[in-house]
Amino acid sequence: MNMLIYWMFPSVLFIIACFSFVSNRKHLLSMLLSLEYIVLMLFFMLFMYLNMMNYESYFSMMFLTFSVCEGALGVSILVSMIRTHGNDYFQTFNIM
């Protein structure tokens, strides 16, 4: 029963985060925040798995490093889009 709670809670939060990512398609900032929430839930599940199996936490630190780099890249893209287009609406971007 305890194991079910440890895996059910993060899984439900991950599904909610994925639904939030899919439903928020108006602003780039809200999509980036949803994406960071997904990464945070993945880190939480990875950390719990590594602790249950008594593995080292080295891989979780690598995962955190890559997620921070991903977040910094997303913020830099957001800043460059706001500087060029004036807002972060996806409807105003021209793909062509």
Long-range contacts (C-beta under 8 A, 24 or more apart in sequence): 6-48, 6-52, 7-45, 7-48, 10-41, 10-44, 10-45, 10-48, 11-45, 13-41, 13-44, 14-38, 14-41, 14-42, 14-45, 17-41, 25-90, 26-89, 26-90, 26-91, 27-88, 27-89, 27-90, 28-77, 28-78, 28-81, 28-88, 28-90, 29-78, 29-88, 32-71, 32-74, 32-75, 32-78, 35-70, 35-74, 36-67, 36-71, 36-74, 39-67, 39-70, 39-71, 40-67, 43-67
